[in-house]
Amino acid sequence: IGSNGPKDWTPWSWTEINEFVQDSCNGGVRLAADMGSNRLSVNQTGRGAERPVNLASFNRGFLRVDYRRQFTGTGEYVDIRVSPDGGATWIVVDTITGTGSDPDYTTACYDITPYVSLNSVIGFTSYNFDNGSNTLYLDNFHISQEPCPIPPEVATFAPIQDTWLDQT
C-alpha cells in the first residue's frame, strides 16, 4: 500500500461501490493494464470506489488525479466526489464527460479545502456506461495543501498496491 508523501492513506483501502465480485482484478471496478501500467478502472454504470483519508491537520486541500477516457458513445460520465463527513453527504467536484478515447492521461486538480476534515472521503462513480464498452482509467491520486500542480513526490497513492473491500 503506497504513498511516498506526507499524507499516508495506508490505513484505509479503496471500497468498491455496487460491485459483486470480491477482488480487484474482476468486475466493473478493477485494476487494469493501460499504457504500460496498472490503473484503477471503471467500465460499468453505477460502479465506483471511495476511500477515507484523515485531513484534520490540513488548513486547505488540493486533490490531483490523472485520468484517461475510452468513451464510445455520448452521455457517459464519471463524478469525482468528496465527502467531509465520512460519506454521509457528497459534493461533486467534477464530472468527467466527453466522447472518444484520450491519447494520453489528463491531470485534473480540485480545490477541496471546504471539505478537509478528520472524516474526509474521496470517491468516484460512473453513470450511463454501456457496461464494458466504456472505460475510465484513473491513477496517481494526490492530496496536498499546496495548489496544483503538485509534484509527484508530494503524495502518491498508487491503486495497484492498495487493498480492496467490496460494498454491495
C-alpha positions in Angstrom: 0.0 0.0 0.0 1.8 3.1 -1.1 2.3 6.7 -0.5 5.5 8.5 -0.8 4.5 11.8 0.6 3.3 13.5 3.8 -0.3 12.1 3.7 -0.4 8.4 4.4 -3.5 6.6 3.2 -2.2 3.2 4.0 -4.6 2.5 7.0 -7.5 2.7 4.6 -8.5 0.7 1.5 -10.5 1.6 -1.6 -14.0 0.3 -1.2 -15.8 -0.7 -4.4 -19.3 0.6 -4.9 -22.1 -1.7 -6.2 -19.6 -4.5 -7.0 -20.5 -8.1 -6.5 -17.1 -9.6 -7.4 -14.8 -9.8 -4.4 -11.5 -8.9 -5.9 -9.7 -6.0 -7.6 -9.0 -7.9 -10.8 -12.6 -8.5 -11.9 -15.9 -6.7 -12.1 -16.8 -3.2 -13.1 -14.2 -1.6 -10.9 -10.7 -3.1 -11.2 -7.0 -2.8 -11.7 -6.3 -2.9 -15.4 -3.3 -2.5 -17.6 -3.3 0.7 -19.6 -0.4 2.3 -21.4 2.2 0.2 -19.7 1.0 0.5 -16.1 -1.8 -0.9 -13.9 -4.5 1.7 -13.3 -7.8 1.9 -11.4 -10.5 1.5 -14.0 -14.3 1.6 -14.1 -16.3 0.1 -17.0 -19.8 -0.4 -15.8 -22.5 2.1 -15.0 -23.3 2.8 -11.3 -19.9 1.5 -10.2 -17.2 3.3 -8.4 -14.8 3.4 -5.5 -14.2 5.5 -2.4 -11.6 5.7 0.3 -11.3 7.7 3.5 -8.4 10.0 4.3 -7.8 11.9 7.5 -7.2 15.6 6.6 -7.8 17.0 10.0 -4.2 18.5 10.1 -4.8 20.3 6.7 -5.7 24.0 6.5 -6.5 23.6 2.8 -6.5 20.7 0.4 -6.0 20.0 -3.3 -6.8 16.7 -4.9 -5.0 15.8 -8.1 -5.8 12.7 -10.2 -4.7 11.5 -13.7 -7.4 10.0 -15.9 -7.9 8.7 -19.5 -11.3 8.2 -21.2 -12.3 5.5 -23.6 -15.9 6.5 -24.2 -17.7 5.0 -27.2 -21.0 6.9 -27.1 -22.5 10.1 -25.7 -23.8 10.7 -22.3 -21.5 8.6 -20.2 -19.8 10.4 -17.3 -18.0 9.9 -14.0 -18.4 12.1 -11.0 -15.4 12.9 -8.9 -16.7 13.3 -5.3 -15.6 14.4 -1.9 -17.3 14.0 1.5 -16.3 15.9 4.6 -18.4 13.7 6.9 -17.4 10.1 6.3 -19.7 9.7 3.3 -23.0 10.9 4.8 -23.0 13.8 2.2 -21.1 14.1 -1.0 -20.0 17.1 -3.1 -19.3 16.5 -6.8 -16.1 18.5 -7.6 -16.0 17.5 -11.2 -17.9 15.5 -13.8 -15.7 13.8 -16.5 -17.6 13.6 -19.8 -16.8 13.5 -23.5 -16.6 11.1 -26.3 -13.8 9.1 -27.9 -10.5 8.0 -26.5 -7.9 10.2 -25.0 -4.4 9.6 -26.5 -2.7 10.4 -23.1 -3.6 10.9 -19.5 -5.1 14.3 -18.4 -4.2 15.7 -15.0 -7.1 17.3 -13.1 -6.8 19.3 -9.9 -9.6 20.2 -7.5 -9.6 22.6 -4.6 -11.2 20.5 -1.8 -10.4 23.0 1.0 -14.1 23.3 2.2 -14.2 19.5 2.7 -11.0 18.7 4.5 -11.7 17.1 7.9 -11.0 14.1 10.1 -13.6 12.2 8.1 -12.9 13.2 4.5 -13.6 10.6 1.8 -12.6 10.7 -1.9 -14.6 8.8 -4.4 -15.9 8.4 -8.0 -19.0 6.9 -9.6 -19.8 6.1 -13.2 -23.1 6.8 -15.0 -24.7 5.9 -18.4 -21.9 3.4 -19.3 -22.7 0.7 -21.9 -21.3 -1.8 -19.4 -18.0 -2.9 -20.9 -17.6 -0.7 -24.0 -16.7 2.4 -22.0 -13.8 2.7 -19.6 -12.3 5.5 -17.4 -8.8 4.8 -16.2 -7.6 6.7 -13.0 -4.2 6.9 -11.5 -1.9 9.0 -9.3 -4.3 10.3 -6.7 -2.6 13.0 -4.7 -3.7 15.3 -1.9 -1.6 18.2 -0.8 -2.0 21.6 1.0 -0.2 23.2 -1.9 -2.1 24.3 -5.0 -1.7 22.4 -8.2 0.5 21.5 -10.0 1.5 19.1 -7.2 4.9 17.5 -7.8 4.7 13.7 -7.9 6.9 13.4 -4.9 4.4 15.2 -2.6 2.0 12.4 -2.1 1.3 9.4 -4.4 -1.4 6.9 -3.7 -0.9 4.0 -6.1 -4.0 2.0 -6.7 -2.1 -1.1 -7.8 -0.7 -1.5 -4.3 -3.9 -1.0 -2.4 -6.2 -3.5 -0.8 -9.8 -3.5 -1.7 -13.1 -4.0 0.1 -16.3 -4.7 -1.7 -19.5 -2.8 -0.9 -22.8 -4.2 -2.3 
